Amino acid sequence: MLHKILADVVVLIHFLWIIFLFLGALWGIKNKAVRIFHLSGLAFAFIIQVLGWYCPLTYLEVWLRSRHDSSLTYTGSFIIHYVERIVYI
């Protein structure tokens, strides 16, 4: 049960990270440290997209879910997995 809870926490952190990548520039206007962190995050996201890699948080979530119940795992992208679940209810 602990692995499922931790996997759900990773999903929440992953979602918040994506929101930060979209909206962090607004916060970074007045805060230089946030601006540097935001630009570094965007660069990392760009690199993993260009190279066809998945975010390390995706691997962590899948690993935690497999430790809880192997039928809960998925292959592929975090975003595609959850967006398809929302679109195709």
C-alpha positions as CSV (number, residue, x, y, z in Angstrom):
1,M,0.0,0.0,0.0
2,L,2.9,2.3,0.7
3,H,4.2,2.0,-2.8
4,K,0.8,2.9,-4.3
5,I,0.7,6.1,-2.1
6,L,4.2,7.0,-3.0
7,A,3.4,6.5,-6.7
8,D,0.4,8.8,-6.4
9,V,2.6,11.4,-4.7
10,V,5.1,11.1,-7.6
11,V,2.2,11.7,-10.0
12,L,1.2,14.8,-8.1
13,I,4.8,16.1,-8.1
14,H,5.1,15.3,-11.8
15,F,1.9,17.3,-12.5
16,L,3.1,20.2,-10.4
17,W,6.5,20.1,-12.3
18,I,4.6,20.4,-15.6
19,I,2.6,23.3,-14.4
20,F,5.8,25.0,-13.2
21,L,7.3,24.5,-16.6
22,F,4.3,26.2,-18.2
23,L,3.8,29.0,-15.7
24,G,7.2,29.4,-14.0
25,A,8.2,32.3,-16.2
26,L,5.5,34.4,-14.5
27,W,7.0,33.6,-11.1
28,G,10.5,34.1,-12.4
29,I,9.9,37.7,-13.6
30,K,10.7,38.9,-10.0
31,N,12.8,36.1,-8.7
32,K,16.1,35.3,-10.3
33,A,16.6,31.9,-8.6
34,V,13.2,30.8,-9.9
35,R,14.0,32.1,-13.4
36,I,17.3,30.0,-13.4
37,F,15.5,26.9,-12.1
38,H,12.7,27.4,-14.6
39,L,15.1,27.8,-17.6
40,S,17.1,24.8,-16.5
41,G,13.9,22.7,-16.3
42,L,12.9,23.8,-19.7
43,A,16.3,22.9,-21.1
44,F,16.1,19.5,-19.5
45,A,12.6,19.0,-20.8
46,F,13.7,20.0,-24.3
47,I,16.7,17.6,-24.2
48,I,14.6,14.6,-23.1
49,Q,12.1,15.3,-25.8
50,V,14.7,15.7,-28.5
51,L,16.5,12.5,-27.5
52,G,13.2,10.5,-27.0
53,W,13.7,9.8,-23.4
54,Y,11.1,9.8,-20.6
55,C,11.2,11.9,-17.5
56,P,12.9,10.1,-14.5
57,L,9.7,10.7,-12.5
58,T,7.8,8.5,-15.0
59,Y,10.3,5.7,-14.4
60,L,10.0,6.2,-10.6
61,E,6.2,6.1,-10.8
62,V,6.1,2.9,-12.9
63,W,8.6,1.2,-10.6
64,L,6.6,2.1,-7.5
65,R,3.3,0.9,-9.1
66,S,5.0,-2.4,-10.2
67,R,6.1,-2.9,-6.6
68,H,2.5,-2.5,-5.5
69,D,0.7,-4.4,-8.3
70,S,2.3,-5.2,-11.7
71,S,-1.1,-4.8,-13.4
72,L,-1.0,-1.0,-12.6
73,T,2.1,-0.3,-14.7
74,Y,2.0,1.3,-18.1
75,T,4.5,1.8,-20.9
76,G,5.2,5.0,-22.6
77,S,4.8,8.6,-21.7
78,F,3.3,9.9,-18.4
79,I,1.4,12.7,-20.2
80,I,-0.1,10.4,-22.9
81,H,-1.1,7.8,-20.3
82,Y,-3.0,10.3,-18.2
83,V,-4.4,12.5,-20.9
84,E,-5.8,9.4,-22.7
85,R,-7.5,8.4,-19.4
86,I,-9.1,11.9,-19.2
87,V,-10.2,12.1,-22.9
88,Y,-11.3,8.5,-23.3
89,I,-13.2,8.1,-20.0
